[in-house]
């Protein structure tokens, strides 16, 4: 499709994987003729053919053509909106980049001071105006390194390459840094935590308003309508000669053993969409119309007739809660809730079936015009289908790794809340020691009524007790924490009418069930408002909005819709989540380390230039080239070529801010040490009896001097030290010595610089300015000072700053300034949630 179009006549089978990530065929039906409300693509998705999707099959159903009318084109279409979201993504948290700009602003102020100093110095020396201008502009490049923006992306690019090897693909490397800062991760259930496929475990039919014994094979069914509902109430289509559609529908039809055929040339007055046939008596049931499944309605239905075409029947399937509300009360068993709870709390997915005989005055010609509301009412309850959905084998190890690192995990699903609670228990999203409180909200007399019920886990059974009965019981909040569970209806009521409760419930919430796609995105936005850095992992169409809203969304779908998410994993399980977080932490530490390394080199070189300009000195071109290319660029390129640490360390995450105490103290201490070494080298040189001060000569343009020689080589050694000092290893990156290219280049740079300083071959005498001291012992003395500087600087950075100050002292005095931390303290101080 090259446009968005609404279907007016006929039926189409469409592949919407481009937009939704689900490659199963989707059936599109015609817009009802009696449609009362105004057509909107957002609410009439099942009648809309979207741009970018592929029409696999179309049926006119007796009419001359299948007709559709164009409603949107270009960037106004669904595909255009997707492309626009890629070209112009939502604003991301740019604190890192804003901190970088703050550093650059500070550097700019220093640059103004430095350029002023340089210009005045050379003016006092009597330099020509063109030389003064050259010196002024040259000084700016020292304080604001031009390679800084490129260097900041090196860690992300290398992490992106490693992720690709792990079959995780990223459409924008800037999102990798956010994965290193994640505090909470949300997961869809079906297809993400659990297997995609559903196995039919058993059937529980209803006869005369009562559940009968469990049935494990359709041959044992004594309710014919139950069997017909299983055979007809689906959205399957014949693709390449076999039924194709949602896995649940395929399993359900397969269990009946009925044959599924195309409705064309079937001999009916009104061409059905499809036909099912009982293999035993060859009885055919024609599906005349489908009302496709909608998440907001939690159901689907079909209108069917037999070969005689004397009567029309409606068959409906959906969530038990919704189906029971549409049925006549006398047909719903009195123990409906008990049966539903018994299966859902054991983790089974329960599908309800119902049917009704349509009024006799309706005939086949009226089918296209009948409204959905008139079909899906006054139903007779047929019973339950019990579907089994097992956890993926990778789910528990991956979640255990996240929990070990104290990453908060949340389940956000469209399934039943009791099923979700059981799965959450099984995979430890809710721990065994946690108290579970189920939150229910409903509108009473125009106002919200919120009820809290304690869920007590007693081995395999789950019972509900009102939380009020537990209020008198004191809990140790450090040992047992309260976790909340709610459904989408409750979430919506609280969000609209009790917004004061929403932050607390979202912060402590672990299970959100029966959530619509928009509600998933709203939950993530609520968590973000609490200053959480939120990740989301999902696999289907219902997750696209949440994947785009999260700081880091991971799609487990390999279809084209994965472009809506920053990350896509070809391994369709959540083992990709810990891998991504490890690489994110590694990339974040690499970016911060490179930033400090380049700024440290820039400030050190700036100090050198100020000293040189004070006496009228400068470096020659080979020296500048050796510093910038040999000491900075080559080593910097391999700085980030270090793998992520194999473990997500608990209670410790890399700093999310460049302008933080730990980053600032690390850089400042390094600069103070190096400034002391440079000043010592210059001062100690001047008190030597053989020292001859440099005399400026504009005509000679020769900078050969003791100051140039010794200070230049000390700066070279400091540049190498900077790269080693800020190349931190565990707990976020592997040890520096695993980065063989970096170690090799750093060793080569140190060796070459040592040779040039201590020996200085004769053939390089004209290339590098070099003046030997009268005694070689002075060279060795300065060399010893450099080695001592290496030992002291690395010791202070590794053991004192990172090991003691940052890891042990700073956390004790850090303020809990993030909203969710303040909220947690408030909750812990309360004996119970105030309503």
C-alpha positions in Angstrom: 0.0 0.0 0.0 1.2 3.5 -0.9 -1.4 5.3 1.2 -3.8 4.8 4.1 -7.2 3.7 2.8 -10.4 2.6 4.5 -12.0 -0.5 3.3 -15.6 0.0 2.1 -16.4 -3.3 0.5 -14.9 -6.8 0.7 -12.3 -8.3 2.9 -8.5 -8.1 2.8 -5.8 -10.2 4.3 -2.8 -8.0 5.1 0.8 -8.4 6.3 1.4 -5.5 8.7 4.9 -6.5 9.9 6.3 -3.3 8.5 4.3 -1.4 11.2 3.6 -3.8 14.0 6.4 -6.4 14.0 3.9 -9.2 13.8 4.3 -11.2 10.6 1.0 -13.1 11.0 -1.7 -12.2 8.4 -4.3 -9.7 9.6 -7.8 -9.7 8.3 -9.3 -6.3 7.4 -13.1 -6.0 7.1 -15.3 -3.4 5.5 -16.4 -0.3 7.4 -20.0 -1.0 8.5 -22.6 0.9 6.6 -24.4 1.9 9.7 -21.4 3.5 11.3 -22.7 6.1 13.7 -19.5 7.9 14.7 -17.0 9.7 12.5 -14.3 7.5 10.9 -10.9 7.8 12.6 -7.9 5.8 11.6 -6.9 5.4 15.3 -10.2 3.8 16.3 -10.9 2.0 13.1 -7.6 0.2 12.6 -9.4 -3.1 11.7 -11.1 -1.4 8.7 -8.0 0.5 7.6 -5.3 -0.6 5.1 -2.2 1.2 6.2 0.6 2.5 4.0 3.7 0.2 3.9 1.6 -2.9 4.5 1.2 -5.7 2.0 -2.2 -6.9 0.8 -1.8 -10.7 0.5 -5.4 -11.5 -0.4 -8.6 -9.7 -1.2 -12.2 -10.9 -1.5 -15.1 -8.9 -2.9 -17.7 -11.2 -1.2 -20.2 -11.2 -4.1 -19.6 -7.6 -5.1 -17.9 -6.7 -8.4 -14.8 -5.2 -6.7 -13.1 -4.9 -3.3 -13.2 -1.1 -2.7 -11.3 1.2 -0.5 -11.0 5.0 -0.3 -7.8 6.9 0.3 -7.8 8.8 3.5 -4.1 9.8 4.0 -0.9 10.1 2.0 2.8 10.9 2.4 4.0 11.7 5.9 0.4 11.8 7.3 0.1 8.0 6.8 1.0 5.4 9.4 4.3 4.6 7.6 5.0 8.3 7.3 4.5 8.7 11.0 7.0 5.9 11.6 9.5 7.3 9.2 9.1 10.8 10.8 9.7 9.3 14.3 13.0 7.9 13.0 14.1 11.1 11.3 13.0 13.3 14.1 13.0 11.1 17.3 11.6 12.3 20.6 14.0 14.4 22.6 16.2 12.2 24.7 17.8 13.0 28.1 20.7 15.2 27.0 22.3 15.7 30.4 25.6 14.2 29.3 25.8 16.5 26.3 24.7 19.5 28.3 27.4 18.8 30.9 29.9 18.6 28.0 28.8 22.0 26.9 29.3 23.3 30.4 32.9 22.1 30.3 33.4 23.7 26.9 31.9 26.9 28.3 34.4 26.8 31.1 37.2 26.1 28.7 36.0 29.0 26.6 36.4 31.4 29.5 39.9 30.0 30.1 40.6 30.3 26.4 39.7 34.0 26.5 42.0 34.5 29.4 44.7 32.5 27.7 44.4 34.2 24.4 44.5 37.6 26.0 47.6 36.6 27.9 49.2 35.3 24.8 48.4 38.4 22.7 49.6 40.8 25.4 52.8 38.7 25.9 53.7 38.7 22.2 52.8 42.4 21.9 55.2 43.2 24.7 57.9 41.2 22.9 57.3 43.4 19.9 55.9 40.7 17.6 54.3 41.8 14.3 50.5 42.0 14.3 50.1 39.0 12.0 52.2 36.9 14.4 50.1 38.0 17.3 46.8 37.1 15.5 48.3 33.7 14.7 49.2 33.1 18.3 45.8 34.2 19.6 43.8 31.8 17.3 46.3 29.0 17.9 45.8 29.2 21.7 42.0 28.6 21.3 42.7 25.2 19.8 44.6 24.1 22.9 41.9 24.7 25.4 39.0 23.4 23.3 40.3 20.2 21.5 38.7 19.8 18.1 38.7 16.0 18.4 36.5 16.1 21.5 33.1 15.5 19.8 34.5 12.6 17.6 36.2 11.0 20.6 33.0 11.1 22.6 31.4 8.8 20.1 34.2 6.2 19.9 33.0 4.2 22.9 29.5 4.1 21.4 30.6 3.0 18.0 32.8 0.2 19.4 30.0 -0.9 21.7 27.6 -0.9 18.7 30.0 -3.2 16.9 30.2 -5.6 19.8 26.4 -5.6 20.1 26.1 -6.5 16.5 28.2 -9.6 17.1 25.8 -10.5 19.9 22.9 -10.1 17.3 21.7 -6.9 18.9 21.3 -4.0 16.4 21.1 -0.3 17.2 19.7 2.4 14.9 21.3 5.2 16.8 24.4 4.8 18.9 23.5 7.7 21.2 21.0 5.5 23.0 23.7 3.1 24.1 24.8 5.5 26.8 21.3 5.4 28.3 21.4 1.7 28.7 24.2 2.1 31.1 22.0 4.4 33.3 18.9 2.2 33.4 17.2 1.9 36.8 14.1 0.0 35.8 13.2 -2.4 33.0 9.6 -3.2 31.9 8.8 -6.5 30.1 5.9 -7.6 28.1 4.8 -11.2 29.0 3.6 -13.3 26.1 6.4 -13.8 23.6 8.9 -11.9 25.7 9.0 -13.7 29.1 7.0 -16.6 27.9 6.9 -18.6 24.7 5.1 -17.3 21.7 3.1 -20.4 21.1 0.1 -21.5 23.2 -0.7 -25.1 23.8 -4.4 -26.1 24.3 -4.3 -27.9 27.7 -8.1 -28.5 28.2 -11.6 -27.3 27.6 -14.2 -26.6 30.3 -17.7 -26.5 28.7 -20.8 -25.2 30.3 -24.1 -27.1 30.2 -27.3 -25.7 31.6 -25.4 -22.9 33.4 -22.9 -25.2 35.1 -19.3 -26.2 34.4 -18.9 -29.8 33.6 -15.8 -32.0 34.0 -12.7 -31.0 32.1 -12.4 -32.1 28.5 -9.1 -32.9 27.0 -10.2 -33.9 23.5 -12.9 -32.5 21.2 -14.4 -36.0 20.8 -15.5 -35.8 24.5 -17.4 -32.5 24.0 -21.1 -32.7 24.5 -21.7 -29.1 23.5 -21.9 -28.7 19.8 -21.9 -24.9 19.9 -18.6 -25.0 21.9 -17.0 -27.0 19.1 -18.4 -24.7 16.4 -17.1 -21.6 18.2 -13.6 -23.1 18.3 -13.8 -23.9 14.6 -15.2 -20.5 13.4 -14.2 -17.8 15.9 -10.8 -16.8 14.5 -9.2 -14.6 11.9 -7.3 -17.2 9.9 -6.9 -16.9 6.2 -5.7 -19.4 3.5 -2.1 -18.3 2.6 -0.1 -20.6 0.2 -2.7 -23.3 0.6 -2.8 -23.5 4.4 -4.5 -21.6 7.3 -2.3 -18.8 8.6 -2.9 -16.3 11.4 -2.3 -15.8 15.1 -0.8 -18.9 16.8 -3.7 -19.1 19.3 -6.2 -19.3 16.4 -4.2 -21.9 14.6 -3.9 -24.1 17.8 -7.7 -23.8 18.4 -8.6 -24.8 14.9 -6.1 -27.6 14.9 -7.6 -29.0 18.1 -11.1 -29.3 16.4 -9.7 -31.3 13.5 -12.0 -29.4 11.2 -11.0 -28.5 7.7 -10.6 -24.9 6.8 -11.4 -23.8 3.3 -11.6 -20.6 1.2 -15.1 -19.3 0.8 -14.9 -18.5 -2.9 -17.0 -20.6 -5.3 -18.7 -22.3 -2.4 -22.2 -21.9 -3.9 -23.5 -19.5 -1.3 -25.8 -16.6 -2.3 -23.5 -14.2 -0.3 -19.8 -15.3 -0.6 -18.5 -16.2 2.8 -15.0 -15.1 3.9 -14.2 -18.8 4.7 -15.7 -22.2 5.4 -15.0 -24.8 8.0 -16.0 -28.5 7.5 -16.5 -31.2 10.0 -14.5 -34.2 8.7 -16.9 -36.7 10.3 -20.3 -35.7 8.9 -19.0 -33.3 6.2 -21.2 -30.6 7.7 -20.1 -27.1 6.6 -20.2 -23.8 8.6 -19.8 -20.6 6.5 -18.2 -17.6 8.2 -20.1 -14.7 6.7 -18.5 -11.8 8.6 -15.7 -11.2 11.1 -15.5 -8.6 13.8 -11.7 -8.7 14.3 -10.0 -8.7 17.7 -9.4 -5.3 19.2 -7.3 -4.7 22.3 -9.6 -2.1 23.6 -12.6 -4.5 23.3 -10.7 -7.6 24.5 -12.8 -9.8 22.1 -13.6 -10.8 18.6 -16.6 -12.4 17.0 -17.9 -13.9 13.8 -21.3 -14.4 12.1 -21.8 -17.8 10.7 -24.4 -20.0 9.1 -24.8 -23.6 8.1 -25.4 -25.0 4.6 -29.1 -24.5 4.8 -28.6 -20.8 5.5 -31.8 -20.7 7.5 -30.4 -19.1 10.6 -27.5 -16.9 11.5 -25.4 -17.4 14.7 -22.8 -15.2 16.4 -19.7 -16.8 18.1 -17.6 -14.7 20.4 -14.3 -15.3 22.1 -12.2 -13.0 24.4 -11.1 -12.3 27.9 -13.3 -14.1 30.5 -14.2 -10.8 32.3 -15.3 -9.2 29.1 -17.2 -12.2 27.7 -19.1 -12.8 31.0 -20.2 -9.1 31.0 -21.8 -9.6 27.6 -23.6 -12.8 28.5 -27.0 -13.3 30.0 -26.6 -13.9 33.7 -28.5 -17.1 33.8 -26.0 -18.7 31.4 -22.9 -17.8 33.5 -22.1 -20.3 36.2 -22.2 -19.1 39.7 -18.7 -20.4 40.4 -17.3 -18.5 37.3 -14.9 -16.5 39.4 -13.6 -19.5 41.4 -12.9 -21.5 38.2 -11.2 -18.5 36.5 -9.1 -17.7 39.5 -8.0 -21.4 39.9 -6.6 -21.5 36.4 -5.2 -18.0 36.1 -3.3 -18.2 39.4 -1.6 -21.3 38.1 -0.3 -19.3 35.1 -2.7 -20.6 32.4 -4.2 -18.3 29.8 -7.9 -18.5 29.9 -10.1 -17.8 26.8 -13.9 -17.6 27.2 -16.3 -18.6 24.4 -20.0 -17.5 24.0 -22.6 -17.6 21.3 -26.1 -16.4 20.4 -28.7 -17.1 17.7 -29.4 -13.9 15.8 -33.0 -12.7 15.3 -34.9 -14.6 12.7 -35.8 -11.5 10.7 -32.1 -11.1 9.8 -31.0 -12.7 6.6 -27.6 -13.0 4.8 -28.1 -9.8 2.9 -28.3 -7.9 6.2 -25.0 -9.2 7.5 -22.7 -6.5 6.0 -24.9 -3.8 7.6 -25.4 -5.2 11.1 -23.5 -3.4 13.9 -21.0 -5.1 16.2 -22.9 -3.9 19.3 -26.1 -5.6 18.1 -24.2 -8.9 17.6 -22.1 -9.0 20.8 -24.9 -8.8 23.4 -27.3 -11.2 25.1 -24.8 -14.0 24.6 -24.9 -17.5 26.1 -21.8 -18.5 27.9 -20.1 -21.6 26.5 -17.1 -22.2 28.7 -13.3 -21.8 28.9 -10.4 -22.7 26.7 -7.3 -23.3 28.9 -4.1 -22.4 27.1 -0.7 -23.2 28.5 2.1 -20.6 28.0 5.5 -21.7 29.5 8.4 -19.4 30.5 11.3 -19.2 28.1 14.3 -21.0 29.4 16.4 -17.8 29.2 13.9 -15.7 31.2 14.9 -16.7 34.8 18.7 -16.4 34.3 18.4 -13.0 32.7 16.0 -11.6 35.3 18.2 -13.1 38.1 21.2 -11.2 36.7 19.1 -7.9 36.7 17.9 -8.5 40.2 21.5 -9.2 41.3 22.4 -5.8 40.0 19.3 -4.3 41.8 17.6 -3.3 38.6 13.9 -2.9 39.2 11.8 -5.2 36.9 8.1 -4.7 36.0 5.7 -6.8 34.0 3.4 -4.9 31.6 1.0 -7.3 29.8 -2.4 -7.5 28.2 -3.1 -10.8 29.9 -5.2 -11.6 33.0 -3.8 -10.2 36.3 -3.8 -13.5 38.1 -2.0 -15.2 35.3 0.5 -12.3 35.3 1.0 -12.6 39.0 1.7 -16.3 38.7 4.3 -15.8 36.0 5.8 -12.9 37.9 6.2 -15.2 40.9 7.7 -17.9 38.8 10.4 -15.6 37.3 11.0 -13.6 40.5 9.7 -10.3 39.3 7.8 -10.6 42.5 10.1 -12.2 45.1 8.8 -14.9 47.5 9.3 -12.6 50.5 7.4 -9.7 48.9 3.9 -8.7 50.0 1.6 -8.3 47.1 -1.3 -5.8 47.2 -3.8 -5.8 44.4 -5.3 -2.5 43.6 -8.8 -2.2 42.2 -10.5 1.1 41.2 -14.0 1.7 39.9 -16.2 4.7 39.5 -19.0 4.9 42.2 -21.5 7.7 42.1 -19.3 9.7 39.7 -16.2 9.4 41.9 -13.3 7.0 42.1 -13.3 4.2 44.7 -9.9 2.6 45.2 -9.7 -0.7 47.1 -6.5 -2.5 48.2 -6.4 -6.2 48.7 -3.7 -8.3 50.2 -2.6 -11.3 48.0 -1.2 -14.0 50.2 0.9 -16.8 48.7 0.2 -20.1 50.2 2.3 -22.7 48.3 0.4 -23.2 45.0 -2.7 -21.3 45.9 -3.4 -17.6 46.1 -6.1 -16.1 48.2 -7.3 -12.5 48.4 -7.8 -10.8 51.7 -8.6 -7.1 52.3 -5.5 -5.1 53.2 -7.5 -3.5 56.0 -7.3 -6.8 57.9 -3.5 -6.6 57.7 -3.1 -3.0 58.8 -2.5 -3.9 62.4 0.4 -6.1 61.5 3.7 -4.4 61.6 6.2 -5.2 58.9 9.9 -4.8 58.6 10.1 -2.8 55.4 13.7 -3.7 54.9 13.0 -7.4 55.0 9.6 -7.5 53.3 8.6 -4.9 50.7 5.1 -4.3 49.4 4.5 -4.6 45.7 1.4 -3.5 43.9 -0.5 -5.1 41.0 -3.3 -3.6 39.0 -5.1 -3.9 35.7 -5.4 -1.3 32.9 -8.9 -0.2 34.0 -7.6 0.6 37.5 -4.6 2.3 36.1 -6.7 4.6 33.9 -9.1 5.5 36.7 -6.2 6.3 39.1 -4.4 8.3 36.4 -7.4 10.4 35.6 -9.0 10.8 39.1 -6.4 9.9 41.7 -3.2 11.2 40.3 -1.9 11.6 43.8 -1.7 7.8 44.1 -0.1 7.2 40.7 3.6 8.0 41.6 3.5 5.6 44.7 1.7 2.8 42.8 4.0 3.1 39.8 7.1 3.2 41.9 6.2 0.1 43.9 4.2 -1.6 41.1 5.5 -4.9 39.8 2.6 -6.2 37.7 0.3 -4.2 35.3 -2.2 -6.5 33.5 -4.8 -5.9 30.9 -2.9 -2.9 29.8 -3.7 -1.2 26.4 -0.9 -0.1 24.2 -1.4 3.6 25.2 -1.5 2.7 28.8 1.9 0.9 28.5 3.4 4.1 27.2 1.7 6.2 29.9 3.2 3.9 32.6 6.7 4.4 31.2 6.1 8.2 31.1 5.0 8.1 34.8 8.2 6.3 35.7 10.3 8.8 33.8 8.6 11.6 35.7 9.9 10.0 38.9 13.5 10.4 37.4 13.8 6.7 36.5 15.8 5.8 33.5 13.4 3.3 31.9 14.0 0.4 29.5 11.3 -1.6 27.7 11.4 -5.0 26.1 8.6 -6.3 23.9 7.9 -8.3 20.8 4.6 -7.2 19.2 2.4 -4.4 17.9 1.0 -3.6 21.4 4.5 -2.7 22.5 5.6 -0.3 19.8 4.4 2.9 21.6 6.1 1.8 24.9 9.3 0.9 23.0 9.5 4.4 21.5 8.7 6.1 24.8 11.3 4.4 26.9 14.9 5.7 27.2 16.0 2.3 25.7 13.5 0.1 23.9 14.5 -3.4 22.8 12.3 -5.2 20.2 12.4 -9.0 20.0 10.8 -8.8 16.6 12.9 -9.2 13.5 10.2 -7.6 11.3 10.4 -4.1 9.9 8.6 -2.6 12.9 11.8 -3.0 14.9 12.9 0.3 13.5 10.5 1.9 15.9 12.7 0.7 18.7 16.3 1.9 19.2 17.5 -1.7 19.7 16.5 -5.0 18.0 17.6 -8.4 19.1 17.6 -11.4 16.7 17.7 -13.6 19.8 14.0 -13.6 20.7 14.5 -13.8 24.4 15.4 -11.3 27.2 19.0 -12.6 27.5 19.8 -9.6 25.3 18.9 -7.2 28.1 21.8 -7.8 30.5 24.2 -7.9 27.5 22.9 -4.5 26.4 23.2 -3.0 29.9 26.8 -4.2 30.2 27.7 -2.6 26.9 25.9 0.6 27.9 27.8 0.8 31.2 31.1 0.1 29.3 30.3 2.8 26.7 29.4 5.3 29.3 32.6 4.8 31.3 34.5 4.9 28.0 32.9 8.2 27.0 33.6 9.8 30.4 37.2 8.5 30.4 37.9 9.8 26.9 36.3 13.2 27.8 38.6 13.5 30.9 41.6 12.3 29.0 41.2 14.8 26.1 40.4 17.7 28.5 43.4 16.7 30.7 45.7 16.7 27.7 44.2 20.0 26.5 44.7 21.8 29.8 48.2 20.4 30.3 49.2 21.5 26.7 47.6 24.9 27.5 49.8 25.3 30.6 52.8 24.4 28.5 51.9 27.1 25.9 51.4 29.7 28.6 54.9 29.0 30.0 56.4 29.1 26.5 54.6 32.3 25.6 55.9 33.8 28.8 59.4 33.4 27.6 58.6 33.8 23.9 59.0 30.1 23.0 56.9 27.8 20.9 57.0 24.2 19.4 58.0 23.5 15.9 55.7 21.7 13.5 57.1 18.1 14.0 56.7 18.6 17.7 53.1 19.6 17.4 52.5 16.7 15.0 54.1 14.3 17.4 51.9 15.5 20.3 48.6 15.7 18.5 48.9 12.7 16.2 51.3 10.3 18.0 50.4 11.0 21.7 46.7 11.9 21.4 44.9 10.6 18.3 46.5 7.2 17.9 46.1 6.3 21.5 42.6 7.8 21.7 41.3 5.6 18.8 42.1 2.4 20.8 41.1 3.8 24.2 37.5 2.4 23.9 38.5 -0.9 22.4 37.8 -2.7 25.7 35.0 -5.3 26.3 32.3 -4.8 28.9 32.8 -6.4 32.3 31.0 -9.8 32.3 29.0 -9.1 35.5 26.4 -6.4 36.3 27.8 -5.2 39.6 25.1 -4.7 42.2 24.5 -1.4 44.0 26.9 0.4 41.7 26.3 2.1 38.4 28.5 4.5 36.4 28.0 8.2 37.0 25.3 9.6 34.7 26.7 13.2 34.9 30.0 14.6 33.5 29.6 17.5 36.0 29.6 15.3 39.1 31.8 15.3 42.1 33.6 12.1 41.2 34.4 13.2 37.6 35.5 16.7 38.7 37.7 15.6 41.6 39.3 13.0 39.3 40.2 15.5 36.6 41.2 18.3 39.0 43.5 16.1 41.1 45.2 14.8 37.9 45.7 18.4 36.6 47.1 19.6 39.9 49.6 16.7 40.0 50.7 17.3 36.4 50.9 21.1 36.8 53.2 20.5 39.8 55.4 18.2 37.7 55.6 20.8 34.8 56.3 23.7 37.1 58.9 21.6 39.0 60.6 20.7 35.7 60.7 24.4 34.6 61.8 25.8 38.0 64.4 23.1 38.7 65.8 23.6 35.2 66.4 27.3 35.9 68.4 26.8 39.0 70.9 24.5 37.3 74.4 26.1 37.0 74.7 25.3 33.3 71.3 26.6 32.4 71.1 29.4 29.8 67.8 31.2 29.4 66.1 31.4 26.0 66.4 34.7 24.2 63.7 35.6 21.7 64.9 36.3 18.2 62.1 37.1 15.7 64.5 36.8 12.7 66.0 33.4 13.5 62.6 31.6 14.1 64.6 28.9 16.0 63.2 27.6 19.3 66.1 25.4 20.3 66.4 25.7 24.1 66.6 23.8 27.3 63.0 24.9 28.2 61.6 23.5 24.9 63.4 20.2 25.2 62.6 19.2 28.8 59.1 20.6 29.1 58.1 19.1 25.7 59.1 15.6 26.6 57.5 15.8 30.1 54.3 16.8 28.3 54.6 13.8 26.0 54.9 11.5 29.0 51.9 13.2 30.7 49.8 12.6 27.6 50.5 8.9 27.8 49.9 8.9 31.6 46.5 10.6 31.0 45.3 7.8 28.7 46.3 5.1 31.2 45.1 7.0 34.2 41.5 7.4 32.9 41.3 4.0 31.2 39.3 2.5 34.1 38.6 -1.3 34.1 36.4 -3.2 36.5 33.6 -3.1 37.5 32.2 -1.7 34.2 35.0 -2.6 31.7 37.4 -5.5 31.6 41.0 -4.9 32.8 43.0 -2.4 30.7 45.5 -5.1 29.9 42.9 -7.0 27.8 42.9 -4.0 25.4 45.9 -5.2 23.5 46.0 -2.5 20.8 45.8 0.2 23.4 48.5 -1.4 25.5 50.7 -1.9 22.5 50.4 1.7 21.2 50.8 3.1 24.7 54.0 1.0 25.2 55.3 2.1 21.8 54.6 5.7 22.5 56.3 5.5 25.9 59.3 3.7 24.5 59.8 6.1 21.5 59.4 9.1 23.8 61.9 7.6 26.3 64.4 7.0 23.4 64.0 10.5 22.1 64.4 12.0 25.5 67.3 9.9 26.9 69.2 9.1 23.7 67.8 11.2 20.8 69.3 9.7 17.7 71.4 12.0 15.6 69.3 11.7 12.5 66.3 13.2 14.4 68.2 16.2 15.7 67.0 18.5 13.0 63.4 17.2 13.2 62.8 17.5 16.9 64.3 20.4 18.9 66.6 18.8 21.4 69.3 20.2 23.6 71.2 17.8 25.8 72.1 18.8 29.3 75.8 18.8 30.1 75.3 15.7 32.3 73.1 12.8 31.3 72.2 12.4 34.9 69.9 15.3 34.7 67.9 13.6 32.0 67.7 10.5 34.2 66.6 12.6 37.1 63.7 14.2 35.2 62.9 10.7 33.8 62.7 9.4 37.4 60.4 12.3 38.3 58.1 11.2 35.4 58.1 7.6 36.6 57.3 8.7 40.1 54.5 10.9 38.7 53.1 7.7 37.0 53.1 5.7 40.2 51.6 8.4 42.4 49.0 9.6 39.9 47.7 6.1 39.1 47.7 5.1 42.8 45.7 8.2 43.8 43.2 7.8 41.0 42.7 4.0 41.4 42.8 3.4 45.1 42.1 6.8 46.8 39.7 8.5 44.4 37.9 5.6 42.8 38.4 2.9 45.5 37.7 5.0 48.6 36.4 8.4 47.8 33.9 7.5 45.0 32.9 4.0 46.2 32.8 4.4 49.9 32.7 8.0 51.1 30.7 9.9 48.5 27.7 7.5 48.6 27.3 8.2 52.4 27.0 11.9 51.9 25.2 12.0 48.5 21.8 13.5 48.6 18.7 11.5 47.5 17.8 14.1 45.0 16.0 11.8 42.5 12.3 11.8 42.9 11.8 8.1 43.2 14.4 7.9 46.0 12.6 10.6 47.9 9.3 8.8 47.3 10.8 5.5 48.6 11.9 7.2 51.8 8.4 8.6 52.2 6.8 5.2 51.7 9.1 3.6 54.2 8.2 6.1 56.8 4.5 5.3 56.4 3.0 2.3 58.1 0.6 1.8 55.2 -0.4 3.6 52.0 -2.7 6.5 52.8 -5.8 6.7 50.6 
